[in-house]
Amino acid sequence: MTGVPTRDMRAKASREGPPGPLVERARTIEALGTQRFDVLVIGGGITGVGVARDAALRGLRTALVERDDFASGTSSRSSRLVHGGLRYLEHGHLHLVFESSLERRRLLELAPHLVRPLEFTWPVYSGSRVPRWKLGAGLFLYDLLALFRNVAPHRRLDPDEVLALEPRLRTDGLTGGARYYDAATDDARLTLATALGAREAGAVVANHAGVRRLTTSRGRTDGAIVADNIRGEEVAVRARVVVNAAGPWSDEIRRLDEPAAGATLRGTKGVHVTVPRDRVGNNAALTLLSPIDGRVMFVLPGETHTIVGTTDTETDATPDDVRASRADVAYLLEAANYFFPAARLTAEDVVCAWAGIRPLVAGRFGTDAAGASREHEITVSDRGVVSVAGGKLTTYRAMSAEVVDVVMKELEQTERRSETARVALPGGDFDSLELETERALRATGTMERAEHLVHAYGSRWRGVWEPTRGDASLAEPVVSGLPYLRAELAYGVCEELALTLTDLLVRRTKIAFETRDHGRAAAETAVEIAGSLLRWDASAREAALAAYGRDSARLFKIDD
C-alpha cells in the first residue's frame, strides 16, 4: 500500500522530519491513484468531511476529494451557529429541533474550542407576530426538547431587564423578551478540523481535486477520474462505494451517474453582512423579527465586527455565482437600524457581504423558503452511488453516521457503530477552555493572542506558536487591528492543507471577511509566506495574487 494517509507512515515521517507540503501533496495524489478504497467521498463541505471521518474511524479504507477547498461552498458562508433550531418550532419540525439540540450538546463537548456557548436576547415589541406568551411557550418547549440540558434554561425578561442586557436596543413598544442559549462556531474551521480528523484516522484527503467523471464496472460505479487542480494531472480512484456529498453541486455529481436524473435540490440564498461592532453596540447575540416581513434574523457578535443576517429567498443562481445584492444588503441594514436606531447604518458601513446557498431537498420544500425543511435525505442509485442531500451544519455528525450506515450495507459488511460521538475533533482534547487559555497566555504574552489561538486551534495552538520562538516576525499580525498572526499562514500551509491564498485568507483565517479590501493587502504578506513554503517562483506568485483577486471579487462583490 502506498501513500501518505496511514498512521504508521505518518509516525515514521515524524521521526524522520516533516516532508513539507509539496511532498505531502504528491504522496496524497499518488495514494489516490494506487490504493483500492472501500469508499470514495465526493465533496469537502461539512457533510462530506463528516462522512469521511466517520468511515475512517470505523476502519473503512476511505478517500475524500474536493474540487476546491474544504468548506469552500455553503460550509463557509453560514450564520456561524450551532443551534437547536428554535425557529423550526414554528413550522412543526420537532424531530429536527430534538436532533439539533442533541448534536449541539455533543459538539460543545467534542470541539469546545470551535463550538462555544452563545447567549441570545430575544426582545418582543407590541404588535409582534410572536408575543411574549408565545415566545415563553416556545422556549419552554425548546428546553424540553433539549431534555433541559442546554447551557442554561431560558429566562423571561421584562423591558428593563432586556435593556440592561442590550441598552442600545429600540425602546418604543418594547414589552419584554427572553434570554436563551445556543452556540457559536467558526464554520470553515469546524469543517477543516473534521477533514483533518478524517485524515488522522487514516483517510486519504485531497482538496483542489475535482471529479471529472465516474467509472463503472459490471453495472456499478466503482470510482472516479479525479483531476489534481494543483499539478494538472489526472488519477483514477477506485472504490467499492462512491458517496455523493457535494452539497449544492450534488445534482451535478448525480448526473455523472444518471445523466437523465432530474433536480433533487432547491436552493435558497442566505446573505450576511458585517459592520463595525461599535456602530451597532450589541453586547451579545440577538434574535429578531424583521420589521419588513416578520421573518427570524440574527444580530451576532463577530470577533471584531457585528454580523447581521440572514435572508432566505429562493434562488436559481449557481453555487459559484451566488452573491449578495444591494436589495439584500438594504433589507438587512433596514432591520438593524430599526432595532438599533443610533446605528444609522448605510451601505458605506458594510465591511463585507457574502451569500451562500442552502441545498434543500426539493420534495420537502413546500411553498415558503423560510419554512422549508432542513432535514436530509439519503438515496442509493441503481449503480450503487450513495447520495445525501439537505441537512444543516448542526446535525452534520449524525447525518454523516447515517450515510456510513448505508455504505456499510452496500459493502455487505457487519455494521460497526459510529465512533464520532465520543472521539474529540482535532484540537478538542483538553479539559478546560479557561486553563488552556491560561497556558497560552503564559506562552504568548497577551490575552488577545491566547484567546484567539485557543479558540481557533484548541490544544494545537502550540504548533502555531512554536515557530515564533525562532522567527519573531511570525508573531506579528497579518493585518493591524486583527488577531491573525503571520504564523497562522505558515501553519495553514504546513499543517492544514492550504494550497492557495484564498484557502488562507477566506477559510484558514477570516481576514477576507473582516477587512474592507477583503484581504487584498494581506495577500501580499500571504504570498511571501505561502510562496516560500510552496516554492512559488515570481510568475507563480503573480498568478496566485491574480487568482485571489478574482476569488475575492466572486465571493464578496455586491450585485446591483
BADOMAR-373205 format. One line per field, with one value per residue (C-alpha): x, y, z; residue number from 0; residue in one letter; chain. Coordinates in nm, 2 decimals. Layout:
<atoms>
xx	X  ...
yy	Y  ...
zz	Z  ...
seq	NUM  ...
type	A  ...
mol	A  ...
</atoms>
This chain:
<atoms>
xx	0.00  0.14  0.06  0.06  -0.25  -0.17  -0.08  0.23  0.37  0.30  0.47  0.77  0.77  0.76  1.07  1.25  1.13  0.85  0.85  0.70  0.36  0.46  0.59  0.28  0.06  0.24  0.20  -0.17  -0.23  -0.02  -0.22  -0.55  -0.43  -0.27  -0.48  -0.81  -1.07  -1.39  -1.55  -1.48  -1.65  -1.71  -1.74  -1.54  -1.82  -1.92  -2.12  -1.86  -1.58  -1.81  -1.88  -1.51  -1.41  -1.69  -1.60  -1.23  -1.29  -1.50  -1.19  -1.30  -1.04  -1.15  -1.08  -1.22  -1.18  -1.30  -1.26  -1.19  -1.11  -1.27  -1.58  -1.54  -1.92  -2.21  -2.00  -1.80  -2.10  -2.33  -2.45  -2.17  -2.41  -2.46  -2.81  -3.11  -3.33  -3.57  -3.73  -3.81  -4.06  -4.29  -4.31  -4.36  -4.02  -4.00  -3.78  -3.52  -3.52  -3.47  -3.19  -3.02  -3.03  -2.87  -2.60  -2.53  -2.45  -2.22  -2.03  -1.99  -1.80  -1.62  -1.49  -1.51  -1.27  -1.47  -1.82  -1.89  -2.20  -2.36  -2.62  -2.91  -3.16  -3.50  -3.68  -4.05  -4.24  -4.60  -4.78  -4.51  -4.64  -4.46  -4.60  -4.44  -4.66  -4.59  -4.22  -4.22  -4.41  -4.18  -3.87  -4.01  -4.06  -3.71  -3.57  -3.79  -3.67  -3.31  -3.41  -3.33  -2.96  -2.90  -2.61  -2.87  -3.25  -3.42  -3.54  -3.82  -3.73  -3.93  -3.84  -3.59  -3.41  -3.39  -3.24  -2.99  -2.86  -2.88  -2.90  -2.89  -3.20  -3.51  -3.73  -4.05  -4.31  -4.07  -4.29  -4.02  -3.84  -3.63  -3.28  -3.17  -2.86  -2.73  -2.37  -2.14  -1.88  -1.62  -1.79  -1.49  -1.26  -1.51  -1.52  -1.14  -1.10  -1.33  -1.13  -0.81  -0.97  -1.06  -0.70  -0.56  -0.80  -0.64  -0.84  -0.67  -0.80  -0.74  -0.86  -0.83  -0.90  -1.22  -1.41  -1.42  -1.63  -1.74  -1.62  -1.82  -1.76  -2.03  -2.31  -2.19  -2.00  -1.65  -1.47  -1.39  -1.14  -1.00  -0.81  -0.54  -0.61  -0.27  -0.04  -0.28  -0.27  -0.55  -0.57  -0.82  -0.96  -1.10  -1.36  -1.63  -1.88  -1.90  -2.07  -2.21  -2.19  -2.13  -2.39  -2.52  -2.33  -2.49  -2.72  -2.41  -2.25  -2.58  -2.59  -2.25  -2.40  -2.75  -2.74  -3.12  -3.17  -3.39  -3.32  -3.34  -3.24  -3.38  -3.16  -3.23  -2.99  -2.87  -2.70  -2.50  -2.32  -2.06  -2.05  -1.83  -1.92  -1.92  -2.18  -2.44  -2.34  -2.48  -2.33  -2.42  -2.64  -3.00  -3.28  -3.51  -3.82  -3.76  -3.98  -4.01  -4.16  -4.15  -3.90  -3.64  -3.30  -2.99  -2.75  -2.44  -2.10  -1.81  -1.45  -1.41  -1.74  -2.12  -2.28  -2.63  -2.82  -2.97  -3.20  -3.38  -3.50  -3.53  -3.26  -3.17  -2.81  -2.53  -2.33  -2.02  -2.21  -2.44  -2.37  -2.54  -2.74  -2.79  -3.15  -3.03  -2.80  -3.06  -3.30  -3.05  -2.94  -3.30  -3.38  -3.06  -3.13  -3.49  -3.38  -3.07  -3.18  -2.85  -2.66  -2.78  -2.60  -2.57  -2.42  -2.09  -2.07  -2.07  -1.73  -1.82  -2.13  -2.15  -2.40  -2.44  -2.69  -2.88  -2.92  -3.27  -3.44  -3.69  -3.96  -3.96  -3.95  -4.32  -4.42  -4.22  -3.84  -3.80  -4.03  -3.87  -3.75  -3.38  -3.40  -3.18  -3.24  -3.02  -3.07  -2.89  -2.88  -2.92  -2.54  -2.48  -2.39  -2.50  -2.62  -2.70  -2.89  -3.03  -2.94  -2.78  -2.44  -2.55  -2.66  -2.38  -2.22  -2.55  -2.63  -2.28  -2.32  -2.64  -2.47  -2.19  -2.45  -2.59  -2.24  -2.18  -2.49  -2.38  -2.04  -2.23  -2.01  -2.11  -2.22  -1.97  -2.10  -2.01  -1.73  -1.77  -2.00  -1.72  -1.39  -1.29  -1.22  -0.85  -0.77  -1.06  -0.86  -0.83  -1.01  -1.09  -1.10  -1.01  -0.70  -0.59  -0.62  -0.41  -0.14  -0.15  -0.14  0.18  0.34  0.22  0.21  -0.12  -0.48  -0.59  -0.34  -0.41  -0.79  -0.77  -0.52  -0.71  -1.04  -0.91  -0.68  -0.76  -0.48  -0.29  -0.22  0.13  0.21  0.11  0.31  0.63  0.79  0.77  1.05  1.29  1.14  0.99  0.83  0.58  0.43  0.33  -0.03  -0.11  -0.33  -0.31  -0.61  -0.70  -0.58  -0.45  -0.07  0.18  0.25  -0.11  -0.05  0.26  0.08  -0.21  0.02  0.23  -0.03  -0.38  -0.35  -0.38  -0.26  -0.39  -0.42  -0.79  -0.76  -0.55  -0.74  -1.10  -1.11  -0.80  -0.84  -1.14  -0.92  -1.12  -1.44  -1.30  -1.12  -1.28  -1.05  -1.14  -0.78  -0.62  -0.35  -0.30  -0.25  0.09  0.20  0.04  0.21  0.55  0.49  0.30  0.53  0.84  0.68  0.52  0.82  0.64  0.86  0.79  0.55  0.36  0.33  0.19  -0.06  -0.16  -0.23  -0.43  -0.63  -0.70  -0.83  -1.07  -1.19  -1.24  -1.45  -1.65  -1.72  -1.78  -1.89  -2.23  -2.45  -2.68
yy	0.00  0.34  0.70  0.95  0.87  0.57  0.63  0.42  0.62  0.95  0.82  0.73  1.07  1.24  1.06  1.15  1.51  1.68  1.61  1.95  2.04  1.97  1.62  1.56  1.66  1.44  1.14  1.21  1.22  0.90  0.73  0.82  0.65  0.35  0.23  0.05  0.21  0.09  0.43  0.75  1.06  1.34  1.68  1.86  2.05  1.97  1.67  1.52  1.55  1.42  1.11  1.06  1.09  0.85  0.59  0.61  0.57  0.26  0.11  0.16  0.25  0.60  0.87  1.22  1.46  1.82  2.02  2.35  2.37  2.23  2.45  2.65  2.64  2.66  2.55  2.88  3.11  3.03  3.22  3.05  2.90  2.55  2.58  2.38  2.54  2.75  2.90  2.55  2.50  2.75  2.51  2.20  2.04  1.90  1.60  1.83  2.05  1.75  1.61  1.95  2.01  1.67  1.74  2.09  1.94  1.68  1.94  2.15  1.85  1.73  2.07  2.31  2.55  2.58  2.54  2.77  2.87  3.19  3.39  3.53  3.80  3.80  4.13  4.14  4.45  4.54  4.40  4.14  3.82  3.63  3.79  3.73  3.44  3.25  3.31  3.18  2.87  2.81  2.85  2.61  2.35  2.43  2.35  2.04  1.91  1.96  1.75  2.05  2.00  2.33  2.55  2.72  2.73  3.03  3.32  3.56  3.93  4.24  4.56  4.69  4.35  4.34  4.69  4.60  4.33  4.53  4.91  5.03  4.85  5.03  5.12  5.22  4.94  4.71  4.48  4.24  3.94  3.64  3.52  3.17  2.99  2.83  2.80  2.99  2.83  2.91  2.72  2.69  2.58  2.32  2.17  2.18  2.01  1.74  1.69  1.67  1.43  1.21  1.23  1.14  0.84  0.70  0.86  1.00  1.35  1.59  1.94  2.10  1.77  1.76  1.47  1.47  1.15  0.84  0.50  0.18  -0.20  -0.47  -0.22  -0.05  0.27  0.17  0.50  0.83  1.01  1.29  1.59  1.74  2.11  2.20  1.99  1.94  1.56  1.30  0.99  0.70  0.65  0.30  0.25  -0.01  0.26  0.62  0.88  1.20  1.46  1.76  1.99  2.25  2.06  1.72  1.72  1.77  1.46  1.27  1.33  1.19  0.87  0.91  1.15  1.18  1.24  1.53  1.80  1.68  2.01  2.36  2.64  2.93  3.22  3.33  3.67  3.82  4.15  4.26  4.61  4.78  4.65  4.99  5.12  4.87  4.83  4.49  4.32  3.96  3.79  3.88  3.70  3.95  3.95  4.16  4.47  4.43  4.08  3.93  3.65  3.55  3.71  3.75  4.02  3.83  3.93  3.85  3.86  4.22  4.31  4.26  4.01  4.08  3.80  3.62  3.64  3.33  3.36  3.10  3.13  2.99  3.11  2.85  2.80  2.95  3.27  3.35  3.69  3.94  4.21  4.57  4.48  4.20  4.44  4.71  4.46  4.36  4.72  4.85  4.58  4.66  5.03  4.97  4.77  4.98  5.34  5.50  5.28  5.47  5.22  5.28  5.07  5.25  5.10  4.74  4.59  4.27  4.10  3.73  3.48  3.11  2.86  2.62  2.30  2.19  1.87  1.97  1.73  1.89  2.25  2.34  2.69  2.90  2.92  3.02  2.73  2.46  2.16  2.14  1.76  1.54  1.26  0.96  0.77  0.49  0.49  0.18  0.18  0.20  0.57  0.69  1.05  1.27  1.60  1.86  1.88  2.16  2.22  2.15  1.79  1.70  1.44  1.24  1.28  1.15  0.85  0.76  0.78  0.55  0.30  0.29  0.25  -0.05  -0.21  -0.16  -0.31  -0.60  -0.57  -0.62  -0.28  -0.12  0.16  0.51  0.65  1.02  1.09  1.02  1.10  1.46  1.66  1.77  2.03  1.95  1.72  1.95  1.96  2.33  2.62  2.85  2.65  2.61  2.98  3.05  2.82  3.01  3.34  3.24  3.14  3.42  3.72  3.87  3.76  3.86  3.62  3.35  3.36  3.38  3.09  2.86  2.94  2.87  2.57  2.43  2.23  2.27  2.64  2.53  2.41  2.75  2.95  2.74  2.87  3.22  3.14  3.10  3.38  3.66  3.81  3.52  3.66  3.98  4.03  3.99  4.30  4.56  4.56  4.19  3.90  3.68  3.61  3.55  3.22  3.11  3.14  2.92  2.67  2.67  2.56  2.32  2.15  2.24  2.16  2.52  2.55  2.89  3.24  3.20  2.89  3.10  3.43  3.31  2.98  2.92  3.27  3.52  3.81  3.84  3.88  4.14  4.39  4.63  4.53  4.16  4.06  4.20  4.39  4.09  3.87  4.05  3.91  3.57  3.53  3.57  3.31  3.06  3.12  3.02  2.71  2.60  2.70  2.96  3.15  3.51  3.41  3.17  3.44  3.69  3.43  3.35  3.72  3.75  3.44  3.58  3.90  3.70  3.49  3.78  3.96  3.65  3.59  3.94  4.16  4.31  4.29  4.56
zz	0.00  -0.10  0.02  0.30  0.49  0.70  1.07  1.05  0.77  0.94  1.26  1.05  0.88  1.22  1.33  1.00  1.00  0.82  0.44  0.35  0.20  -0.16  -0.08  0.13  -0.16  -0.41  -0.17  -0.13  -0.51  -0.55  -0.28  -0.46  -0.77  -0.63  -0.33  -0.35  -0.13  0.04  0.00  -0.20  -0.07  -0.32  -0.15  0.11  0.28  0.64  0.53  0.31  0.57  0.83  0.62  0.56  0.92  1.04  0.77  0.86  1.23  1.15  0.98  0.62  0.36  0.28  0.03  0.00  -0.28  -0.31  -0.63  -0.45  -0.08  0.24  0.32  0.00  -0.06  0.18  0.48  0.50  0.43  0.72  1.02  1.22  1.46  1.60  1.72  1.82  1.56  1.78  1.47  1.33  1.61  1.44  1.14  1.35  1.28  1.64  1.54  1.38  1.69  1.92  1.70  1.66  2.04  2.10  1.84  1.97  2.31  2.16  1.96  2.26  2.41  2.10  1.99  2.28  2.12  1.80  1.94  2.23  2.42  2.30  2.49  2.29  2.38  2.20  2.25  2.20  2.07  2.07  1.77  1.71  1.54  1.83  2.15  2.49  2.59  2.26  2.29  2.65  2.55  2.26  2.47  2.73  2.45  2.33  2.67  2.69  2.35  2.47  2.78  2.99  2.92  2.74  2.86  3.08  3.08  2.92  3.13  3.06  3.08  3.15  2.94  3.19  3.20  2.82  2.81  3.09  2.86  2.54  2.63  2.27  2.16  2.04  2.34  2.17  2.20  2.39  2.60  2.73  2.59  2.69  2.72  2.60  2.48  2.16  2.04  1.80  1.57  1.31  1.03  0.80  1.08  1.21  0.86  0.84  1.18  1.07  0.74  0.94  1.18  0.88  0.76  1.10  1.12  0.80  0.52  0.21  0.19  -0.11  -0.17  -0.51  -0.67  -0.87  -1.01  -1.40  -1.44  -1.26  -1.37  -1.38  -1.38  -1.42  -1.40  -1.07  -1.01  -0.90  -0.87  -1.04  -1.26  -1.04  -1.16  -0.94  -1.00  -0.85  -1.07  -1.37  -1.37  -1.35  -1.14  -1.14  -0.79  -0.73  -0.46  -0.38  -0.29  -0.40  -0.18  -0.34  -0.06  -0.29  -0.13  -0.38  -0.65  -0.57  -0.87  -1.10  -0.95  -0.96  -1.34  -1.38  -1.25  -1.40  -1.70  -1.71  -1.34  -1.25  -0.99  -0.63  -0.47  -0.45  -0.33  -0.10  -0.07  0.26  0.28  0.58  0.62  0.87  1.01  1.27  1.62  1.78  1.54  1.64  2.00  2.07  2.37  2.27  2.02  1.94  1.77  1.60  1.37  1.06  1.06  0.69  0.66  1.01  0.94  1.20  1.17  1.39  1.51  1.61  1.77  1.54  1.66  1.56  1.39  1.41  1.18  1.06  0.88  0.72  0.42  0.30  -0.06  -0.33  -0.60  -0.94  -0.91  -0.93  -0.62  -0.78  -0.88  -0.59  -0.44  -0.21  -0.40  -0.30  -0.21  0.02  0.19  0.22  0.38  0.65  0.72  0.75  1.01  1.20  1.21  1.32  1.63  1.69  1.60  1.69  1.45  1.13  0.91  0.54  0.26  0.31  0.66  0.53  0.57  0.40  0.25  0.15  0.02  0.03  -0.10  0.13  -0.07  0.05  -0.06  -0.33  -0.22  0.13  0.01  0.03  -0.07  0.17  0.15  0.52  0.63  0.41  0.60  0.68  0.72  0.49  0.25  0.16  -0.16  -0.34  -0.72  -0.95  -0.99  -0.61  -0.57  -0.22  -0.23  0.07  0.02  0.26  0.63  0.83  0.98  1.34  1.26  1.02  1.26  1.30  0.93  0.84  1.06  0.88  0.55  0.66  0.79  0.44  0.30  0.53  0.40  0.04  0.13  0.29  0.59  0.95  1.07  1.31  1.53  1.46  1.69  1.61  1.91  2.15  1.97  2.00  1.69  1.64  1.90  2.12  2.36  2.66  2.99  3.03  2.79  3.06  3.17  2.81  2.75  3.07  2.93  2.60  2.78  2.96  2.63  2.40  2.65  2.57  2.64  2.29  2.13  2.38  2.33  1.96  1.92  2.16  2.00  1.65  1.72  2.06  2.21  1.88  1.94  2.05  1.70  1.56  1.82  1.85  1.52  1.65  1.90  1.61  1.39  1.59  1.27  1.27  1.59  1.41  1.29  0.92  0.94  1.21  1.44  1.37  1.58  1.29  1.30  1.03  1.20  1.12  0.75  0.77  0.98  0.73  0.45  0.65  0.87  0.73  0.36  0.24  -0.12  -0.23  -0.09  -0.09  0.13  0.38  0.38  0.35  0.53  0.75  0.88  0.84  0.71  0.39  0.59  0.83  0.60  0.36  0.08  0.15  0.22  -0.09  0.10  0.33  0.02  -0.03  0.30  0.25  -0.09  0.07  0.33  0.12  -0.18  0.02  0.15  -0.18  -0.38  -0.60  -0.84  -0.93  -1.20  -0.97  -0.70  -0.95  -1.07  -0.71  -0.64  -0.96  -0.87  -0.52  -0.67  -0.89  -0.60  -0.36  -0.62  -0.69  -0.32  -0.19  -0.47  -0.42  -0.73  -0.84
seq	0  1  2  3  4  5  6  7  8  9  10  11  12  13  14  15  16  17  18  19  20  21  22  23  24  25  26  27  28  29  30  31  32  33  34  35  36  37  38  39  40  41  42  43  44  45  46  47  48  49  50  51  52  53  54  55  56  57  58  59  60  61  62  63  64  65  66  67  68  69  70  71  72  73  74  75  76  77  78  79  80  81  82  83  84  85  86  87  88  89  90  91  92  93  94  95  96  97  98  99  100  101  102  103  104  105  106  107  108  109  110  111  112  113  114  115  116  117  118  119  120  121  122  123  124  125  126  127  128  129  130  131  132  133  134  135  136  137  138  139  140  141  142  143  144  145  146  147  148  149  150  151  152  153  154  155  156  157  158  159  160  161  162  163  164  165  166  167  168  169  170  171  172  173  174  175  176  177  178  179  180  181  182  183  184  185  186  187  188  189  190  191  192  193  194  195  196  197  198  199  200  201  202  203  204  205  206  207  208  209  210  211  212  213  214  215  216  217  218  219  220  221  222  223  224  225  226  227  228  229  230  231  232  233  234  235  236  237  238  239  240  241  242  243  244  245  246  247  248  249  250  251  252  253  254  255  256  257  258  259  260  261  262  263  264  265  266  267  268  269  270  271  272  273  274  275  276  277  278  279  280  281  282  283  284  285  286  287  288  289  290  291  292  293  294  295  296  297  298  299  300  301  302  303  304  305  306  307  308  309  310  311  312  313  314  315  316  317  318  319  320  321  322  323  324  325  326  327  328  329  330  331  332  333  334  335  336  337  338  339  340  341  342  343  344  345  346  347  348  349  350  351  352  353  354  355  356  357  358  359  360  361  362  363  364  365  366  367  368  369  370  371  372  373  374  375  376  377  378  379  380  381  382  383  384  385  386  387  388  389  390  391  392  393  394  395  396  397  398  399  400  401  402  403  404  405  406  407  408  409  410  411  412  413  414  415  416  417  418  419  420  421  422  423  424  425  426  427  428  429  430  431  432  433  434  435  436  437  438  439  440  441  442  443  444  445  446  447  448  449  450  451  452  453  454  455  456  457  458  459  460  461  462  463  464  465  466  467  468  469  470  471  472  473  474  475  476  477  478  479  480  481  482  483  484  485  486  487  488  489  490  491  492  493  494  495  496  497  498  499  500  501  502  503  504  505  506  507  508  509  510  511  512  513  514  515  516  517  518  519  520  521  522  523  524  525  526  527  528  529  530  531  532  533  534  535  536  537  538  539  540  541  542  543  544  545  546  547  548  549  550  551  552  553  554  555  556  557  558  559
type	M  T  G  V  P  T  R  D  M  R  A  K  A  S  R  E  G  P  P  G  P  L  V  E  R  A  R  T  I  E  A  L  G  T  Q  R  F  D  V  L  V  I  G  G  G  I  T  G  V  G  V  A  R  D  A  A  L  R  G  L  R  T  A  L  V  E  R  D  D  F  A  S  G  T  S  S  R  S  S  R  L  V  H  G  G  L  R  Y  L  E  H  G  H  L  H  L  V  F  E  S  S  L  E  R  R  R  L  L  E  L  A  P  H  L  V  R  P  L  E  F  T  W  P  V  Y  S  G  S  R  V  P  R  W  K  L  G  A  G  L  F  L  Y  D  L  L  A  L  F  R  N  V  A  P  H  R  R  L  D  P  D  E  V  L  A  L  E  P  R  L  R  T  D  G  L  T  G  G  A  R  Y  Y  D  A  A  T  D  D  A  R  L  T  L  A  T  A  L  G  A  R  E  A  G  A  V  V  A  N  H  A  G  V  R  R  L  T  T  S  R  G  R  T  D  G  A  I  V  A  D  N  I  R  G  E  E  V  A  V  R  A  R  V  V  V  N  A  A  G  P  W  S  D  E  I  R  R  L  D  E  P  A  A  G  A  T  L  R  G  T  K  G  V  H  V  T  V  P  R  D  R  V  G  N  N  A  A  L  T  L  L  S  P  I  D  G  R  V  M  F  V  L  P  G  E  T  H  T  I  V  G  T  T  D  T  E  T  D  A  T  P  D  D  V  R  A  S  R  A  D  V  A  Y  L  L  E  A  A  N  Y  F  F  P  A  A  R  L  T  A  E  D  V  V  C  A  W  A  G  I  R  P  L  V  A  G  R  F  G  T  D  A  A  G  A  S  R  E  H  E  I  T  V  S  D  R  G  V  V  S  V  A  G  G  K  L  T  T  Y  R  A  M  S  A  E  V  V  D  V  V  M  K  E  L  E  Q  T  E  R  R  S  E  T  A  R  V  A  L  P  G  G  D  F  D  S  L  E  L  E  T  E  R  A  L  R  A  T  G  T  M  E  R  A  E  H  L  V  H  A  Y  G  S  R  W  R  G  V  W  E  P  T  R  G  D  A  S  L  A  E  P  V  V  S  G  L  P  Y  L  R  A  E  L  A  Y  G  V  C  E  E  L  A  L  T  L  T  D  L  L  V  R  R  T  K  I  A  F  E  T  R  D  H  G  R  A  A  A  E  T  A  V  E  I  A  G  S  L  L  R  W  D  A  S  A  R  E  A  A  L  A  A  Y  G  R  D  S  A  R  L  F  K  I  D  D
mol	A  A  A  A  A  A  A  A  A  A  A  A  A  A  A  A  A  A  A  A  A  A  A  A  A  A  A  A  A  A  A  A  A  A  A  A  A  A  A  A  A  A  A  A  A  A  A  A  A  A  A  A  A  A  A  A  A  A  A  A  A  A  A  A  A  A  A  A  A  A  A  A  A  A  A  A  A  A  A  A  A  A  A  A  A  A  A  A  A  A  A  A  A  A  A  A  A  A  A  A  A  A  A  A  A  A  A  A  A  A  A  A  A  A  A  A  A  A  A  A  A  A  A  A  A  A  A  A  A  A  A  A  A  A  A  A  A  A  A  A  A  A  A  A  A  A  A  A  A  A  A  A  A  A  A  A  A  A  A  A  A  A  A  A  A  A  A  A  A  A  A  A  A  A  A  A  A  A  A  A  A  A  A  A  A  A  A  A  A  A  A  A  A  A  A  A  A  A  A  A  A  A  A  A  A  A  A  A  A  A  A  A  A  A  A  A  A  A  A  A  A  A  A  A  A  A  A  A  A  A  A  A  A  A  A  A  A  A  A  A  A  A  A  A  A  A  A  A  A  A  A  A  A  A  A  A  A  A  A  A  A  A  A  A  A  A  A  A  A  A  A  A  A  A  A  A  A  A  A  A  A  A  A  A  A  A  A  A  A  A  A  A  A  A  A  A  A  A  A  A  A  A  A  A  A  A  A  A  A  A  A  A  A  A  A  A  A  A  A  A  A  A  A  A  A  A  A  A  A  A  A  A  A  A  A  A  A  A  A  A  A  A  A  A  A  A  A  A  A  A  A  A  A  A  A  A  A  A  A  A  A  A  A  A  A  A  A  A  A  A  A  A  A  A  A  A  A  A  A  A  A  A  A  A  A  A  A  A  A  A  A  A  A  A  A  A  A  A  A  A  A  A  A  A  A  A  A  A  A  A  A  A  A  A  A  A  A  A  A  A  A  A  A  A  A  A  A  A  A  A  A  A  A  A  A  A  A  A  A  A  A  A  A  A  A  A  A  A  A  A  A  A  A  A  A  A  A  A  A  A  A  A  A  A  A  A  A  A  A  A  A  A  A  A  A  A  A  A  A  A  A  A  A  A  A  A  A  A  A  A  A  A  A  A  A  A  A  A  A  A  A  A  A  A  A  A  A  A  A  A  A  A  A  A  A  A  A  A  A  A  A  A  A  A  A  A  A  A  A  A  A  A  A  A  A  A  A  A  A  A  A  A  A  A  A  A  A  A  A  A  A  A  A  A  A  A  A  A  A  A
</atoms>
